[in-house]
Amino acid sequence: MITPLPFVVLMGLLGTAVGSFLNVVIHRVPRQESIVSPGSHCPGCDSPIRARHNVPVIGWLVLRGRCHSCHEPISVRYPLVEAGTGVLFAAVTLRFGISPQLPAYLYLAALGVCLALIDVDIRRLPDTIVLPSYVVSLLLLLPAGARQADPAVPMRALAGMVALLVLFFALAAAYPNGLTFGDVKLAGIVGLYLGWLSWSALFLTAVGSLVIAAMSGVAAVATRHGTRYIAVPLAPCLIGAGVLSVFFAAPLSSWYGSLIPA
């Protein structure tokens, strides 16, 4: 069934609004600040951001990347997070269509953007975001599970969650300087979603995340931006591999299957 284009556009716009909220979460949660109060304000002069300047992406462009009051530069990351989340929401909508599992995977997209950037910033993943996400994810997948004719799908999702938890727990125990237990907890959530899709998606995510991490580490050492003793933030690698698997695991599996003689 083809997803109506207006609905895809609507989800993309919703994504930019969610991205605006994610910017608040990314900035405040690691600092243990409220994400509700005070409202959006300039981190330099604390001036409240006017409503017309708070429109995702457009507000930053109108202000030309500077605070309206103190004219201090506003990081380009803010509109990039908003636009990137919007693109992800539109892509996820195209992938799943109007379906019971769509809200769950939209949540995964938002969670991934948020945790990936927090990990880049502070090299840890806050339990205040990760642990409640288990409950939220299970609740969001419940409607899809109730309408799923094949009971193996929910069971595979739970097995995927346990499999990645065990795998990354073992890796964290063996290489504590490379992985944190925040990464382990995130791996369980990613395993839940990718296990729901297929075993191949789960496998590609597990292997792909480690390959991306290894390549990132080699690149950091080669460009002298790090040493072999400095851990690469794993959350972006895990989220990146998961996103690629959501979109490409099925076609890759079909392509590989076509190479095997009947």
C-alpha positions as CSV (number, residue, x, y, z in Angstrom):
1,M,0.0,0.0,0.0
2,I,1.4,3.4,-1.1
3,T,1.6,5.9,1.7
4,P,-0.1,9.2,0.8
5,L,2.4,12.0,0.1
6,P,0.6,14.5,2.3
7,F,0.9,12.2,5.2
8,V,4.6,11.7,4.6
9,V,5.1,15.5,4.5
10,L,3.0,15.9,7.7
11,M,5.2,13.4,9.5
12,G,8.3,15.2,8.2
13,L,7.1,18.5,9.6
14,L,6.2,16.7,12.9
15,G,9.8,15.5,12.9
16,T,11.2,19.0,12.7
17,A,9.1,20.0,15.7
18,V,10.3,16.9,17.6
19,G,13.8,17.7,16.6
20,S,13.4,21.2,18.2
21,F,12.4,19.5,21.4
22,L,15.3,17.0,21.1
23,N,17.7,20.0,21.0
24,V,16.4,20.9,24.5
25,V,16.7,17.4,25.8
26,I,20.2,17.0,24.4
27,H,21.4,20.2,26.0
28,R,19.6,20.0,29.4
29,V,19.3,16.4,30.4
30,P,23.1,15.9,30.8
31,R,23.2,19.0,32.9
32,Q,20.3,17.7,35.0
33,E,18.1,20.7,34.1
34,S,14.4,20.7,33.6
35,I,13.2,20.2,30.0
36,V,10.0,22.0,30.7
37,S,11.1,25.2,32.5
38,P,12.4,27.7,31.7
39,G,11.3,28.0,28.1
40,S,13.8,28.2,25.2
41,H,16.4,30.9,25.7
42,C,19.8,32.0,24.5
43,P,22.5,30.1,26.4
44,G,24.7,33.2,26.2
45,C,22.4,36.0,27.5
46,D,19.4,34.0,28.7
47,S,17.0,36.1,26.7
48,P,13.8,34.1,25.9
49,I,13.5,33.1,22.2
50,R,10.6,34.8,20.6
51,A,7.8,32.5,19.2
52,R,8.4,33.6,15.6
53,H,12.1,32.7,16.0
54,N,11.3,29.3,17.5
55,V,10.0,27.8,14.3
56,P,12.2,24.8,13.5
57,V,14.9,25.5,10.9
58,I,13.2,28.6,9.6
59,G,13.8,30.5,12.9
60,W,17.6,29.9,12.7
61,L,17.6,31.0,9.0
62,V,15.7,34.2,9.8
63,L,18.1,35.0,12.6
64,R,21.0,34.2,10.4
65,G,22.4,31.9,13.0
66,R,22.7,34.6,15.7
67,C,20.8,35.5,18.9
68,H,18.3,38.3,18.3
69,S,19.3,40.0,21.6
70,C,23.1,39.5,22.1
71,H,24.0,38.5,18.5
72,E,26.0,35.6,19.7
73,P,26.3,32.7,17.2
74,I,23.7,29.9,17.5
75,S,25.2,26.5,16.7
76,V,24.3,25.2,13.2
77,R,23.7,21.9,15.0
78,Y,20.3,23.1,16.1
79,P,18.7,23.4,12.6
80,L,20.6,20.3,11.5
81,V,19.0,18.2,14.3
82,E,15.6,19.6,13.4
83,A,16.0,19.0,9.7
84,G,17.6,15.6,10.2
85,T,14.8,14.4,12.5
86,G,12.3,15.6,10.0
87,V,14.0,13.6,7.2
88,L,14.1,10.5,9.4
89,F,10.4,10.8,10.3
90,A,9.5,11.1,6.6
91,A,11.7,8.1,5.7
92,V,10.4,6.0,8.5
93,T,6.8,6.8,7.4
94,L,7.6,5.8,3.8
95,R,9.2,2.5,5.2
96,F,6.3,1.5,7.4
97,G,3.3,3.4,6.0
98,I,0.2,4.0,8.0
99,S,0.6,0.9,10.3
100,P,0.5,0.0,14.0
101,Q,4.2,-0.2,14.2
102,L,4.8,3.3,12.8
103,P,4.6,5.2,16.1
104,A,7.2,2.8,17.6
105,Y,9.7,3.3,14.9
106,L,9.2,7.1,14.9
107,Y,10.0,6.9,18.6
108,L,13.1,4.9,17.8
109,A,14.2,7.6,15.3
110,A,13.8,10.4,17.8
111,L,15.5,8.4,20.6
112,G,18.4,7.5,18.3
113,V,19.1,11.2,17.3
114,C,18.9,12.2,21.0
115,L,21.2,9.5,22.4
116,A,23.7,9.6,19.6
117,L,24.4,13.3,20.1
118,I,24.4,13.1,23.9
119,D,27.0,10.3,23.6
120,V,29.1,12.4,21.3
121,D,28.9,15.3,23.8
122,I,29.5,13.6,27.1
123,R,30.4,10.0,26.3
124,R,27.7,8.5,28.4
125,L,24.0,7.7,28.0
126,P,21.6,9.0,30.8
127,D,19.5,6.3,32.5
128,T,16.7,8.9,32.8
129,I,16.3,8.5,29.0
130,V,17.4,4.9,28.3
131,L,15.6,2.9,31.0
132,P,12.1,4.5,30.5
133,S,12.5,3.8,26.7
134,Y,12.2,0.1,27.4
135,V,8.7,0.6,28.8
136,V,7.7,3.2,26.1
137,S,9.0,0.9,23.3
138,L,7.1,-2.2,24.6
139,L,3.9,-0.2,25.0
140,L,4.2,1.3,21.4
141,L,4.8,-2.2,19.9
142,L,1.9,-3.7,21.8
143,P,-0.8,-2.6,19.2
144,A,1.4,-4.0,16.4
145,G,1.8,-7.2,18.4
146,A,-1.9,-7.6,19.0
147,R,-2.6,-7.3,15.2
148,Q,0.4,-9.5,14.2
149,A,-0.9,-12.9,12.8
150,D,2.5,-14.5,13.4
151,P,3.3,-14.9,17.1
152,A,6.9,-15.5,16.2
153,V,7.4,-11.8,15.4
154,P,6.9,-10.5,19.0
155,M,8.9,-13.5,20.3
156,R,11.8,-12.7,17.9
157,A,11.7,-9.0,19.1
158,L,12.2,-10.1,22.7
159,A,14.9,-12.6,21.7
160,G,16.6,-9.8,19.8
161,M,16.5,-7.6,22.8
162,V,18.1,-10.3,25.0
163,A,20.6,-11.3,22.3
164,L,22.1,-7.8,21.9
165,L,22.0,-7.2,25.7
166,V,24.0,-10.4,26.2
167,L,26.4,-9.7,23.3
168,F,27.2,-6.1,24.3
169,F,27.3,-7.0,28.0
170,A,30.0,-9.5,27.2
171,L,31.9,-6.9,25.1
172,A,31.6,-4.3,27.8
173,A,33.0,-6.8,30.4
174,A,35.8,-7.8,28.1
175,Y,36.7,-4.3,27.0
176,P,35.5,-1.8,29.7
177,N,37.5,1.1,28.1
178,G,35.6,0.7,24.8
179,L,32.0,0.1,25.9
180,T,29.9,1.5,28.8
181,F,27.0,-0.2,30.3
182,G,24.9,2.6,28.9
183,D,25.8,1.2,25.5
184,V,24.6,-2.2,26.7
185,K,21.2,-0.8,27.8
186,L,20.8,0.9,24.5
187,A,21.7,-2.3,22.6
188,G,18.8,-4.0,24.2
189,I,16.3,-1.4,22.9
190,V,17.8,-1.5,19.4
191,G,17.7,-5.3,19.5
192,L,14.0,-5.2,20.4
193,Y,13.2,-3.1,17.3
194,L,15.5,-4.8,14.8
195,G,14.5,-8.3,16.1
196,W,10.9,-7.3,15.3
197,L,11.9,-6.9,11.7
198,S,14.0,-10.0,11.1
199,W,17.0,-12.0,12.2
200,S,19.0,-10.6,9.3
201,A,18.2,-7.0,10.4
202,L,19.4,-7.9,13.9
203,F,22.6,-9.5,12.6
204,L,23.4,-6.6,10.3
205,T,22.9,-4.2,13.2
206,A,25.1,-6.1,15.6
207,V,28.0,-6.6,13.1
208,G,27.5,-3.2,11.4
209,S,27.7,-1.3,14.7
210,L,31.1,-2.9,15.6
211,V,32.4,-2.4,12.0
212,I,31.5,1.3,12.1
213,A,33.0,1.7,15.5
214,A,36.2,0.0,14.4
215,M,36.4,2.1,11.3
216,S,35.7,5.3,13.3
217,G,38.5,4.4,15.7
218,V,41.0,3.8,12.9
219,A,40.0,7.1,11.3
220,A,40.4,9.0,14.6
221,V,43.9,7.6,15.1
222,A,44.9,8.1,11.5
223,T,43.8,11.8,11.6
224,R,45.4,12.3,15.0
225,H,42.0,13.1,16.6
226,G,42.4,10.3,19.0
227,T,44.5,7.4,20.2
228,R,43.8,3.7,20.4
229,Y,43.2,4.1,24.1
230,I,40.3,6.6,23.6
231,A,36.9,4.9,23.1
232,V,34.8,5.8,20.1
233,P,31.2,6.8,21.2
234,L,29.3,3.6,20.4
235,A,25.7,5.0,20.4
236,P,26.1,6.8,17.0
237,C,27.6,3.6,15.6
238,L,24.8,1.4,17.0
239,I,22.0,3.8,16.0
240,G,23.6,4.3,12.5
241,A,23.8,0.5,11.9
242,G,20.2,0.1,13.2
243,V,18.9,2.8,10.8
244,L,20.7,1.3,7.9
245,S,19.3,-2.2,8.8
246,V,15.7,-0.8,9.0
247,F,15.9,0.3,5.4
248,F,18.3,-2.1,3.8
249,A,18.2,-5.4,5.6
250,A,15.2,-6.7,3.7
251,P,16.5,-5.9,0.2
252,L,20.0,-7.1,1.1
253,S,18.5,-10.4,2.3
254,S,16.5,-10.8,-0.9
255,W,19.5,-10.0,-3.0
256,Y,21.7,-12.5,-1.2
257,G,18.9,-15.1,-1.4
258,S,18.8,-14.7,-5.2
259,L,22.4,-15.6,-5.4
260,I,21.8,-19.0,-3.8
261,P,20.9,-21.7,-6.4
262,A,17.4,-23.1,-5.9
